[in-house]
Amino acid sequence: MIHAKSFAEVTPDRFVGKLFNGETYARTNYLGSDTSHRDTPQALLVEQSANSVIPPHFHGIDQFQVIVHGGGMLGKHAVKPVCVHYANAYTGYGPLNAEDDGIFYFTLRAQSEPGAFFFPEGRKFQKANERRNLTADVDVVADGDALAVISGVEQDIVFPQEEAGLAAWHVRMGPNADFTGPDPTKGGGQYYVVMRGTLNHDGKDFEKWSCVFVEPPEDGLAITSGADGLEVLILQYPFWQTGTELAGDAPLYAEDKMD
């Protein structure tokens, strides 16, 4: 199955919430929600407010994050657009400290989870698993004009494809170019995240900050860039087992909406 949401389509669902530690943030749900079935994809855009902190925590599923605005510190790693972060299930990371401009990032999951397990209280729910954090900075084009001069398709590897399925690519396409993505059956699902320009799939346009999720056993996603070209990240998950159970219920990030 292919799940696709344009930025314009989801913007009306944006809300402001308060974190358990009193910090405020804004959130836009693309796919899934905090109550979605575990084996369904979940994608959201988080707008962490200026100088706020999300403490160290972990999730019970594999997760990608993509920093798209502002900047801050993820643990000891300075992050700014565009930075890709991947964490294995049950791998702790953080804290995530936002700077003066705040920090916006996509949280992308092939499986849904209602929230996070925060340390130290959540440690008792941490299952045995390979602890793994990966972070990569991606050089995106400075402006849309840079895409216009590209002939065809340029592709860089962000994370080399592994036997377990994990991989990530950075693709730039000139105007009106065709591209077929990597085989989704080689991993546990793929997100396409539009960084700039326009992605056209199945007759529909997806602008900057739109998301498409491709579930196996679909074929590689066939896309065409718009007249302004396209810059897109392709993020592929490791294989995972359906029907997995959490060690406990992850507490919600924000139980109270403020608008």
HELIX and SHEET records of a PDB file:
HELIX    1   1 PHE A    7  VAL A   10  1                                   4    
HELIX    2   2 THR A   11  ASP A   13  5                                   3    
HELIX    3   3 GLU A  121  PHE A  125  5                                   5    
HELIX    4   4 ASP A  145  ALA A  148  1                                   4    
HELIX    5   5 PRO A  184  LYS A  186  5                                   3    
SHEET    1   A 4 ILE A   2  LYS A   5  0                                        
SHEET    2   A 4 CYS A 211  VAL A 214 -1                                        
SHEET    3   A 4 GLN A 190  HIS A 201 -1                                        
SHEET    4   A 4 LYS A 204  PHE A 206 -1                                        
SHEET    1   B 6 ILE A   2  LYS A   5  0                                        
SHEET    2   B 6 CYS A 211  VAL A 214 -1                                        
SHEET    3   B 6 GLN A 190  HIS A 201 -1                                        
SHEET    4   B 6 ALA A 222  GLN A 236 -1                                        
SHEET    5   B 6 ALA A 167  MET A 173 -1                                        
SHEET    6   B 6 VAL A 153  PHE A 159 -1                                        
SHEET    1   C 5 ILE A   2  LYS A   5  0                                        
SHEET    2   C 5 CYS A 211  VAL A 214 -1                                        
SHEET    3   C 5 GLN A 190  HIS A 201 -1                                        
SHEET    4   C 5 ALA A 222  GLN A 236 -1                                        
SHEET    5   C 5 ASP A 178  THR A 180 -1                                        
SHEET    1   D 6 VAL A  53  ILE A  54  0                                        
SHEET    2   D 6 LEU A  96  ARG A 109 -1                                        
SHEET    3   D 6 GLN A  42  GLN A  48 -1                                        
SHEET    4   D 6 THR A  24  LEU A  31 -1                                        
SHEET    5   D 6 PHE A  15  LYS A  18 -1                                        
SHEET    6   D 6 ASP A 256  LYS A 257 -1                                        
SHEET    1   E 4 VAL A  53  ILE A  54  0                                        
SHEET    2   E 4 LEU A  96  ARG A 109 -1                                        
SHEET    3   E 4 GLN A  63  LEU A  74 -1                                        
SHEET    4   E 4 HIS A  77  VAL A  79 -1                                        
SHEET    1   F 5 VAL A  53  ILE A  54  0                                        
SHEET    2   F 5 LEU A  96  ARG A 109 -1                                        
SHEET    3   F 5 GLN A  63  LEU A  74 -1                                        
SHEET    4   F 5 CYS A  83  ALA A  87 -1                                        
SHEET    5   F 5 ASN A 133  ASP A 137 -1                                        
SHEET    1   G 2 HIS A  57  PHE A  58  0                                        
SHEET    2   G 2 PHE A 117  PHE A 118 -1                                        
END                                                                             
